[in-house]
Amino acid sequence: MGTYEDVFRASTEDPESFWLKAAEGIDWDVAPQRALDSSGAPFYRWFPDGRLNVCFNALDRHVEAGHGEQPALIYDSPVTGAQRTYSYAQLRNEVAAFAGALVQLGVGHGDRVVIYMPMVPEAAVAMLACARIGAVHSVVFGGFAPHELALRIDDAAPKVVVSASCGIEGKRVIAYKPLLDRAIELAVHKPQKSVILQRPQAPAALGADDLDWADLVAAAPPADCVPVPATDPLYILYTSGTTGKPKGVVRDCGGYAVALHWSMGAVYDVGPGETMFTGSDVGWVVGHSYIVYAPLLAGATTVLYEGKPVGTPDAGQFWRVAAEYRVKTMFTAPTAFRAIRKEDPKGTLTAGYDLTHLRYLFLAGERLDPETYHWASALLGVPVIDHWWQTETGWPIVANPVGIEAAPLKPGSPTRPLPGWDVRVLDASGEPVPAGVDGAIVVRLPLPPGALPTLWKDDDRYVASYLSAYDGYYLTGDSGHIDDDGYVFVMGRTDDVINVAGHRLSTGSMEEALAAHPDVAECAVIGVADELKGQIPRGFVVLKAGSNREPIEVEAELVRLVRERIGAVASLKDVTVVAALPKTRSGKILRKTMRGIADGHDEPIPSTVDDPGVIEVLRPVLRRRTDTPWT
């Protein structure tokens, strides 16, 4: 590929040639002659004259090339004890059969299908089956509350909903069917049918509009792939909006397929026949991109894991998966490694597993704190690569592209912008800031292939949410800086920058200092309203397993540590040891919710919360107002 500088320059100086060349990695029914259509700017379209089928590229072409017996998807479920490997031919046949079942239900090109599934192979089968027939899928994280599911049903207006009788969260079996029934009851739009995968852990009673997955597939002829325009939507993925109404991020077929296929080699260094294990969920963008679509587009093997990093049954499960399936590249969220580190601080559970095939650990989804980076690096002895992207972008914005040229790592930075991403840092007036100075991180338009072209049926909201703050730029909503070497440092969401007596301070910097303490497993810093200073920071930390220190001692040490590392300007005088931090099911700490409660608002508990009980335990701690004795 050449050096990073060569490839990046090619992507910015001649994006037309760069992305047409990348498009050669995809099989087209009609190959594109143009890369970018700017005629409707700021609504850009990639490969406007191309036609393809994403499912064909993910499955059929590998079978036709003689790789049908190669493992495509490995299902590993420590919560049920199930392990199953699907070859490319087997997965193609399963997908074609379910696609045929959807066709018999009247689902066709452009129709929507909502998928409300746990981490089982059938979730990926349903996604790929929609792609096969040109339908648009919208995956909703399994176990979402009925109200949130109903909002998504109303927005997407699906012809069919695909679900399961239950999901398994750790040791809890969660019945999905009652949640789905209530959601349909609440929704204005009524799907014609619901297809239910019966699981033995909690079979569901089926109603008049419900169909059994197994029975439906048994009676359906397999469906062929339907070529569609490259600009057609492949899926809708909802992300939280500031108004409470979810935003339906649209992903197109052609741009997404090209970008993901290119990223597998360039970013993750995974090629045909190699194995990638992404510890996430198909309900999130990481699961869409790097559990389901990207590995299969590349002809690789993907691991679909139904379990947690800890507790199902222990903190060694990621090592077991990596060893058993000879994983080359692992990808998960920093919070997963903080959980593993908390349970097994010395990493003793790696001793029983052969990890010689593991070459890279990629982490994303939240900021990678330097302590977790150093711990994982020392434990695994492989590059630990922070990278940064969003639901909206579909694939990484900033990363260390080890498949092109591995750059020296800098703890706290996801490295440099990837080819195709023109990243800038601007001040409040839209002017570029000097190297090392924090500001709003933006991307110059047009966004590269694979990023959202708009929001589902809401062009105005797309412009208002992402394009209106700075003319000609996409607003990421994150703040940070770029150093003299071009490395990007993402310090947190823009609203995680707090203003203390006129000083703009990054809570990410304070979290870095707290995480450096040897007794701290994980932490969060939020800005709380203060009459005198505008905002003051408050810290919350969870101690490592086995720590027998007195909380008041650790709290005092942490206050001094922040003062030493950042200075008195940080003004962090209140640090509290807590049993747990509230998180989403994908592992992100709910800082906005914590901040709202601390400010005295009647803050609603987000639908994405993993354990509402953690918030209730923390609520009185957040609400208290005290001055700590140490300064």
Residue pairs with C-beta under 8 A, 6 or more apart in sequence:
1 7
1 266
1 403
1 404
1 405
2 10
2 404
3 404
3 405
4 401
4 404
4 405
4 407
4 416
7 266
7 401
7 404
7 419
8 416
8 417
8 418
8 419
10 17
10 18
10 419
11 18
11 19
11 419
11 420
11 448
12 419
12 422
15 35
15 36
15 420
15 448
16 34
16 35
16 36
17 35
18 35
18 419
18 420
19 35
19 36
19 46
19 47
19 258
19 420
19 448
19 449
20 32
20 34
20 35
22 258
22 259
22 261
22 262
22 449
23 31
23 32
23 35
23 47
23 50
23 254
23 258
25 258
25 261
25 262
26 52
26 57
26 254
26 257
26 258
26 261
26 297
27 52
27 56
27 57
27 61
28 50
28 51
28 52
29 51
29 52
29 53
29 227
30 49
30 50
30 51
30 52
30 227
31 50
32 47
32 48
32 49
32 50
32 230
32 254
33 49
34 47
34 48
34 49
35 46
35 47
35 449
36 44
36 45
36 46
36 446
37 44
37 45
37 46
37 48
38 44
38 446
41 445
41 446
42 445
42 446
42 463
42 467
43 453
43 454
43 459
44 445
44 446
44 447
44 453
45 231
45 252
45 453
46 230
46 231
46 252
46 254
46 255
46 258
46 449
46 453
47 230
47 231
47 254
47 255
47 258
47 449
48 229
48 230
48 231
49 230
50 229
50 230
50 254
51 227
51 228
51 229
51 230
52 227
52 228
52 230
52 253
52 254
52 257
53 131
53 132
53 134
53 225
53 226
53 227
53 228
53 253
54 131
54 234
54 253
54 256
54 257
54 293
54 297
55 95
55 99
55 128
55 129
55 131
55 132
55 225
56 132
56 225
57 257
57 261
57 297
58 128
58 131
58 293
58 296
58 297
59 72
59 88
59 91
59 92
59 95
59 128
59 296
60 92
60 225
62 68
62 70
62 72
62 88
62 272
62 296
62 299
63 88
63 89
63 92
67 88
67 272
67 273
67 299
68 87
68 88
68 89
68 92
69 87
69 88
69 89
70 87
70 88
70 272
70 273
70 299
70 301
71 85
71 86
71 87
71 88
71 275
71 301
72 86
72 87
72 88
72 90
72 91
72 296
72 301
72 302
73 85
73 86
73 91
73 121
73 124
73 296
73 301
73 302
73 303
73 304
74 83
74 84
74 85
74 86
74 275
74 301
74 302
74 303
74 304
74 325
75 82
75 83
75 84
75 85
75 86
75 120
75 121
75 304
75 306
76 82
76 83
76 303
76 304
76 305
76 306
76 307
76 321
76 324
76 325
77 83
77 119
77 120
77 168
77 305
77 306
77 307
78 306
78 307
78 312
78 313
78 317
79 168
79 170
79 171
79 306
79 307
79 312
80 168
80 201
80 306
82 306
84 121
86 94
86 121
91 125
91 128
93 222
94 121
94 125
95 125
95 128
95 129
95 132
96 129
96 132
96 222
96 223
96 224
97 217
97 220
97 222
98 122
98 125
98 126
98 129
98 213
98 217
98 220
99 129
99 130
99 132
99 133
99 222
99 223
100 217
100 220
100 221
100 222
100 223
101 129
101 195
101 216
101 217
101 219
101 220
102 113
102 129
102 130
102 133
102 135
102 160
102 223
103 133
103 220
103 223
104 216
104 219
104 220
105 159
105 160
105 192
105 193
105 195
105 211
105 216
106 159
106 192
107 113
107 130
107 133
107 135
107 159
107 160
108 133
108 134
108 135
109 133
109 134
109 135
109 226
109 228
110 134
110 135
110 136
110 232
111 135
111 136
111 158
111 159
111 160
112 135
112 136
112 137
112 138
112 156
112 157
112 158
112 159
112 236
113 126
113 130
113 135
113 136
113 137
113 138
113 158
113 159
113 160
113 161
113 162
114 137
114 138
114 139
114 140
114 149
114 152
114 153
114 156
114 158
114 160
114 161
114 162
114 191
115 123
115 126
115 127
115 130
115 137
115 138
115 139
115 140
115 161
115 162
115 163
116 139
116 140
116 142
116 144
116 149
116 161
116 162
116 163
116 164
116 176
116 180
117 123
117 126
117 139
117 142
117 162
117 163
117 164
117 167
117 197
117 282
118 142
118 143
118 164
118 166
118 167
118 168
118 176
118 199
118 306
119 142
119 167
119 281
119 282
119 304
119 305
119 306
120 164
120 197
120 199
120 304
120 306
121 304
122 164
122 197
122 213
123 139
123 282
123 304
124 282
124 291
124 292
124 304
126 137
126 162
127 137
127 139
127 235
127 282
127 288
127 292
128 292
128 296
129 223
130 136
130 137
130 235
131 137
131 234
131 253
132 223
132 224
132 225
132 226
133 223
133 225
133 226
134 226
134 228
134 232
136 156
136 233
136 234
136 235
136 236
137 234
137 235
137 236
138 152
138 156
138 158
138 235
138 236
138 237
138 238
138 248
139 235
139 237
139 282
139 283
139 287
139 288
140 148
140 149
140 152
140 238
140 283
141 281
141 283
141 284
141 585
141 608
142 164
142 167
142 174
142 176
142 281
142 283
143 167
143 169
143 174
143 176
143 179
143 585
144 179
144 283
144 607
144 608
145 179
145 607
146 179
146 180
146 182
146 183
146 185
146 186
147 183
147 186
147 607
148 246
148 607
149 179
149 180
149 183
150 183
150 184
150 186
150 187
151 245
151 246
152 238
152 246
152 248
153 161
153 183
153 184
153 187
153 189
153 191
154 187
154 188
154 189
155 236
155 238
155 246
155 248
155 456
155 457
156 236
156 248
156 456
157 189
158 189
158 191
159 191
159 192
159 193
160 191
160 192
160 193
160 194
160 195
161 180
161 184
161 191
161 193
161 194
161 195
162 194
162 195
162 197
162 213
163 176
163 177
163 180
163 194
163 195
163 196
163 197
164 176
164 196
164 197
164 198
164 199
165 175
165 176
165 177
165 196
165 197
165 198
165 199
165 202
165 203
165 204
166 173
166 174
166 175
166 176
166 177
166 199
166 201
166 202
166 204
167 173
167 174
167 176
168 174
168 201
168 306
169 585
170 308
170 311
170 312
171 311
171 312
173 201
173 202
175 202
175 204
176 204
177 196
177 204
177 205
180 194
181 207
184 190
184 191
184 194
191 209
192 209
193 209
193 210
193 211
194 209
194 210
194 211
195 210
195 211
195 212
195 213
195 216
196 204
196 206
196 210
196 211
196 212
196 213
197 213
197 214
198 204
198 212
198 213
198 214
204 210
206 212
228 253
229 253
229 254
230 252
230 253
230 254
230 255
231 252
231 253
231 254
231 453
232 252
232 253
233 250
233 251
233 252
233 253
233 456
234 251
234 252
234 253
234 256
235 250
235 251
235 288
236 248
236 249
236 250
236 251
236 456
237 248
237 249
237 251
237 285
237 288
237 391
238 246
238 247
238 248
238 249
239 246
239 247
239 249
239 391
239 392
240 246
240 247
240 606
240 608
241 247
241 461
241 465
247 455
247 458
247 461
247 465
248 455
248 456
248 457
248 458
249 285
249 391
249 392
249 452
249 455
249 456
250 452
250 453
250 454
250 455
250 456
251 288
251 394
251 450
251 452
252 453
254 449
255 448
255 449
255 450
255 451
255 453
256 293
256 394
256 449
256 450
257 293
257 297
258 449
258 450
259 394
259 395
259 420
259 448
259 449
259 450
259 451
260 289
260 293
260 294
260 297
260 394
260 395
260 450
261 294
261 297
261 298
263 294
263 395
263 396
263 418
264 270
264 271
264 276
264 294
264 295
264 297
264 298
264 300
265 271
265 298
265 403
266 401
266 403
266 404
266 418
266 419
267 387
267 395
267 396
267 399
267 401
267 402
267 403
267 418
268 276
268 290
268 329
268 331
268 360
268 362
268 402
268 403
269 328
269 329
269 359
269 360
269 402
269 403
270 276
270 295
270 298
270 300
270 328
270 329
271 298
271 299
271 300
272 298
272 299
272 300
273 299
273 300
273 301
274 300
274 301
274 328
274 329
275 300
275 301
275 302
275 303
275 325
275 326
275 327
275 328
275 329
275 357
276 290
276 295
276 300
276 301
276 302
276 303
276 327
276 328
276 329
276 330
276 331
277 302
277 303
277 305
277 318
277 321
277 322
277 325
277 327
277 329
277 330
277 331
278 286
278 287
278 290
278 291
278 302
278 303
278 330
278 331
278 332
279 305
279 309
279 318
279 330
279 331
279 332
279 333
279 336
280 286
280 287
280 290
280 291
280 331
280 332
280 333
280 365
280 586
281 287
281 585
281 586
282 288
282 291
282 292
282 304
283 585
284 391
284 586
285 389
285 390
285 391
285 394
286 331
286 333
286 364
286 365
286 586
288 394
289 394
289 395
290 302
290 331
291 302
291 303
291 304
292 302
294 395
295 301
295 302
296 302
301 325
303 321
303 325
303 327
305 317
305 321
307 317
308 317
308 339
309 315
309 317
309 318
309 332
309 336
309 337
309 339
309 340
310 317
310 339
310 340
310 342
310 343
314 343
314 349
315 339
315 340
315 343
315 344
315 349
316 344
316 349
316 350
316 352
316 353
318 330
318 332
318 336
318 340
319 349
319 350
319 352
319 353
319 355
320 353
321 327
322 330
322 353
322 355
322 357
322 358
323 353
323 354
323 355
323 357
326 357
327 357
327 358
328 357
328 358
328 359
328 360
329 358
329 359
329 360
329 362
330 358
330 360
330 361
330 362
331 361
331 362
331 363
331 364
332 362
332 363
333 363
333 364
333 365
333 366
333 586
333 587
333 588
334 363
334 365
334 366
334 367
334 368
334 369
334 372
334 587
335 365
335 366
335 522
335 583
335 587
335 588
335 589
336 587
337 363
337 372
337 375
337 376
338 372
338 521
338 522
341 347
341 372
341 375
341 521
341 544
342 521
342 522
342 542
342 544
342 545
343 545
344 545
345 544
345 545
345 546
347 375
347 379
350 379
350 380
355 380
358 380
358 382
359 382
359 383
360 382
360 383
360 385
360 402
361 376
361 380
361 382
361 383
361 384
361 385
362 385
362 387
362 399
363 372
363 373
363 376
363 384
363 385
363 386
363 387
364 386
364 387
364 388
364 389
364 396
364 414
365 586
365 587
365 588
366 587
366 588
366 589
367 490
367 491
367 492
367 508
367 511
368 384
368 386
368 412
368 414
369 412
369 511
369 512
369 515
370 411
370 412
370 512
370 515
370 516
371 512
371 515
371 516
371 520
372 515
373 384
373 386
373 411
373 412
374 411
376 384
377 383
377 384
383 400
383 402
383 406
383 409
384 409
385 399
385 400
385 402
385 409
385 414
385 415
386 400
386 412
386 413
386 414
386 415
387 396
387 398
387 399
387 400
387 414
387 415
388 396
388 397
388 398
388 399
388 414
388 478
388 488
388 490
389 395
389 396
389 397
389 398
389 399
390 397
390 476
392 451
392 452
392 466
393 447
393 450
393 451
393 452
394 450
394 451
394 452
395 450
396 414
396 418
397 417
397 418
397 421
397 423
397 443
397 476
398 414
398 415
398 416
398 417
398 418
398 421
398 423
398 488
398 490
399 414
399 415
399 418
400 406
400 407
400 409
400 414
400 415
400 416
401 407
401 418
401 419
407 415
407 416
409 415
410 483
410 485
410 487
412 489
412 512
413 483
413 487
413 488
413 489
414 488
414 490
415 487
415 488
416 485
416 486
416 487
416 488
417 423
417 486
417 488
420 448
420 449
421 443
421 447
421 448
422 443
422 444
423 441
423 442
423 443
423 444
423 482
423 488
424 432
424 441
424 442
424 443
424 444
424 473
425 432
425 433
425 437
425 438
425 439
425 440
425 441
425 442
425 480
425 481
425 482
426 432
426 433
426 439
426 440
426 442
426 470
426 473
427 433
427 439
427 440
428 439
428 440
430 470
430 471
433 439
433 481
435 481
435 482
435 483
435 484
436 481
436 482
436 483
436 484
437 481
438 479
438 480
438 481
438 491
438 497
438 504
438 506
439 479
439 480
439 481
440 469
440 470
440 475
440 476
440 478
440 479
440 494
441 476
441 478
441 479
441 480
441 488
441 490
442 469
442 470
442 473
442 474
442 475
442 476
443 473
443 474
443 476
444 472
444 473
444 474
445 467
445 472
445 473
445 474
447 474
451 474
452 462
454 462
455 461
455 462
455 465
465 475
466 474
466 475
467 473
467 474
467 475
468 475
469 475
477 493
477 494
478 490
478 491
478 492
478 493
478 494
479 490
479 491
479 492
479 493
479 494
479 496
479 497
479 506
480 488
480 489
480 490
480 491
480 492
481 488
481 489
481 491
482 488
482 489
483 489
490 508
491 497
491 506
491 507
491 508
491 509
492 506
492 507
492 508
493 591
495 592
496 506
496 507
496 508
496 526
496 527
496 591
497 504
497 505
497 506
497 507
498 504
498 505
498 507
498 527
498 535
498 537
499 505
499 527
499 534
499 535
500 527
500 533
500 534
500 535
500 536
500 537
500 569
500 570
500 571
501 532
501 533
501 534
501 571
502 534
503 569
505 537
505 566
505 569
505 570
505 571
507 525
507 526
507 527
507 537
507 591
509 566
509 570
510 525
510 537
510 539
510 562
510 566
510 570
510 572
511 523
511 524
511 525
511 539
512 565
513 558
513 561
513 562
513 565
513 566
514 520
514 523
514 525
514 539
514 541
514 558
514 561
514 562
514 575
515 522
515 523
516 561
516 565
517 541
517 554
517 557
517 558
517 561
519 543
519 544
519 547
519 549
519 554
520 541
520 542
520 543
520 544
520 554
520 558
521 541
521 542
521 543
521 544
521 545
522 541
522 542
522 581
522 589
523 539
523 540
523 541
523 542
523 581
524 539
524 540
524 581
524 589
524 591
524 594
525 537
525 538
525 539
525 540
525 572
526 537
526 538
526 540
526 591
526 594
526 595
526 598
527 535
527 536
527 537
527 538
527 595
528 535
528 536
528 537
528 538
528 595
528 598
528 599
529 535
529 598
529 599
529 600
530 536
533 571
536 571
536 573
536 574
537 570
537 571
537 572
537 574
538 572
538 574
538 575
538 576
538 598
539 558
539 562
539 572
539 574
539 575
539 576
540 575
540 576
540 578
540 581
540 594
540 618
540 621
541 554
541 558
541 575
541 576
541 577
541 578
542 577
542 578
542 579
542 580
542 581
543 549
543 551
543 554
543 577
547 554
551 576
551 577
554 577
555 575
555 576
555 577
555 628
555 630
556 628
556 630
558 575
559 572
559 573
559 574
559 575
559 628
559 630
559 631
560 630
562 570
562 572
562 575
563 570
563 572
566 572
573 627
573 628
573 630
573 631
574 626
574 627
574 628
575 628
576 621
578 617
578 618
578 621
579 614
579 617
580 611
580 614
580 617
581 589
581 590
581 614
581 618
582 589
582 590
582 593
582 594
582 609
582 610
582 611
582 614
582 615
582 618
583 589
583 590
583 609
583 610
583 611
583 614
584 590
584 606
584 608
584 609
584 610
585 608
585 609
585 610
586 608
587 610
590 606
590 609
590 615
593 603
593 605
593 606
593 609
593 615
594 618
594 622
596 603
597 603
597 615
597 618
597 619
597 622
597 623
598 622
598 623
600 623
605 612
605 615
609 615
